[in-house]
Amino acid sequence: MIDVVDRITRSRMMAGIRGKDTKPELDLRRALHRLGLRYRLHVPGLPGRPDIVLPKHHAVIEVHGCFWHRHQHCAFCTKPASNMDFWRAKFGDTVRRDKRNVEALRKLGWRVAVVWECSVKDEGAEAVAEKIAAWLRSGRSFREISSRSARAETRRVSRKKA
């Protein structure tokens, strides 16, 4: 498929995509703060510089964009049509780095939550923040928060394989 914009425009658009302080991350941070949860941002001494660090709970929250971090079976996780080898390698590196960072954080004794962009968009930051608060109270070491539509799609795909 041919790109609908020229290379210069596409380059400018891609350069404008931020790695931190994204809209889902900012919305979630505001909601967490309203719940009384206090946090630090992008702590440099931790593997992967997590988006949100809750020192009191010894927990970190990573807010992953569905496209960049390859949220399987999510509508926001599309495949670029051009330069496919480049994108395949880039996405593969990102997914491997995410996994490595989560494992390193857990080995250091940190609790880890991964919040997917689609969950903040579909369910709202307040609902996701409530799920995080419940997770913090539960004492569990890992939590992944995904939208209902992505989870439903995952269940449909697993049933087809069985």
C-alpha positions in Angstrom: 0.0 0.0 0.0 1.3 3.5 -0.9 1.6 6.1 1.8 -1.0 8.9 1.6 1.5 11.6 2.4 4.9 12.4 1.0 8.2 11.4 2.8 8.9 14.8 4.3 5.4 15.1 5.8 5.6 11.5 7.1 9.0 12.3 8.7 7.7 15.4 10.3 4.6 13.5 11.7 6.8 10.7 13.1 9.2 13.2 14.7 6.3 14.7 16.6 5.5 11.5 18.4 6.6 11.8 22.0 8.3 9.1 24.1 7.1 10.5 27.4 4.4 12.7 28.7 1.9 11.3 26.2 -1.8 12.1 26.5 -2.7 8.6 28.0 0.2 9.0 30.4 -0.8 12.5 31.5 -4.5 11.5 31.9 -3.5 8.5 34.0 -1.1 10.6 36.2 -3.9 13.1 36.9 -6.3 10.4 37.8 -3.8 8.7 40.1 -3.1 12.0 41.8 -6.8 12.6 42.4 -6.9 9.2 44.2 -4.2 10.5 46.5 -1.4 8.4 45.0 1.9 10.2 44.8 4.6 9.3 42.3 7.9 10.2 40.7 8.4 10.3 36.9 11.0 8.5 34.7 13.4 7.6 37.6 16.8 7.3 35.9 18.3 4.6 38.2 15.6 2.0 37.3 15.7 -0.3 34.3 14.0 1.4 31.4 13.2 4.6 33.3 9.6 3.7 34.1 6.9 6.2 33.3 5.4 6.3 36.8 7.2 5.2 40.0 5.2 4.8 43.2 8.0 4.5 45.9 5.7 4.1 48.8 4.2 0.9 47.2 7.6 -0.1 45.6 5.7 -0.2 42.3 6.2 1.1 38.8 3.7 1.7 36.0 4.6 1.6 32.3 2.1 3.3 30.0 2.6 1.6 26.6 1.4 2.9 23.3 -0.4 0.0 21.5 1.3 0.8 18.1 4.9 1.2 19.3 4.9 -1.6 21.9 2.8 -4.0 19.7 -0.3 -4.7 21.8 -1.5 -7.9 20.2 -5.1 -8.0 18.8 -5.6 -4.3 19.4 -7.1 -2.0 16.8 -4.3 0.6 17.4 -1.6 -2.0 16.7 -1.4 -1.6 12.9 1.4 -2.6 10.5 3.1 0.1 8.4 2.8 -0.8 4.7 6.2 0.6 3.6 9.8 -0.3 4.7 8.5 -3.4 6.5 11.9 -4.9 7.3 12.8 -1.7 9.2 9.6 -1.7 11.2 9.7 -5.4 12.0 13.2 -5.0 13.4 12.3 -1.8 15.3 9.1 -3.3 16.8 11.0 -6.5 17.7 13.7 -4.5 19.5 11.0 -2.6 21.4 9.1 -5.7 22.6 12.4 -7.4 23.7 13.5 -4.3 25.6 10.1 -4.0 27.3 10.3 -7.7 28.4 13.9 -7.3 29.6 13.0 -4.1 31.6 10.0 -5.8 33.3 12.2 -8.8 34.2 14.9 -6.6 35.6 12.5 -4.5 37.6 10.9 -7.6 39.1 14.3 -9.1 40.0 15.0 -5.8 41.9 11.8 -6.4 43.9 9.6 -3.8 42.1 6.0 -4.5 41.4 5.2 -3.8 37.8 2.0 -2.7 36.0 1.7 -2.3 32.3 -1.2 -0.1 31.2 -2.0 -0.1 27.5 -3.0 3.1 25.7 -6.3 1.5 24.5 -7.4 0.9 28.1 -7.1 4.6 28.9 -8.9 5.6 25.7 -11.7 3.0 26.0 -12.3 2.8 29.7 -11.1 6.3 30.8 -8.2 7.3 33.0 -10.3 7.2 36.2 -11.3 3.6 35.7 -7.8 2.6 35.0 -6.5 4.5 38.0 -9.1 2.6 40.2 -7.7 -0.7 38.8 -4.2 0.3 39.7 -5.3 1.3 43.2 -6.9 -2.1 43.6 -3.7 -3.8 42.3 -1.6 -1.8 44.8 -3.8 -2.9 47.7 -3.7 -6.6 46.5 0.0 -7.0 46.9 0.4 -8.8 43.6 3.7 -8.3 41.8 2.4 -7.9 38.2 -0.7 -6.4 36.5 -1.5 -5.8 32.9 -4.4 -3.5 32.1 -5.9 -3.7 28.6 -9.1 -2.5 27.1 -12.1 -4.8 27.0 -12.1 -4.8 23.2 -8.5 -6.0 23.0 -9.1 -8.7 25.6 -12.3 -9.9 23.8 -10.3 -10.1 20.5 -7.6 -12.1 22.3 -10.2 -14.6 23.6 -11.6 -15.0 20.1 -8.2 -15.7 18.6 -7.3 -18.2 21.3 -10.6 -20.1 20.7 -9.9 -20.4 17.0 -6.4 -21.9 17.7 -7.9 -24.6 20.1 
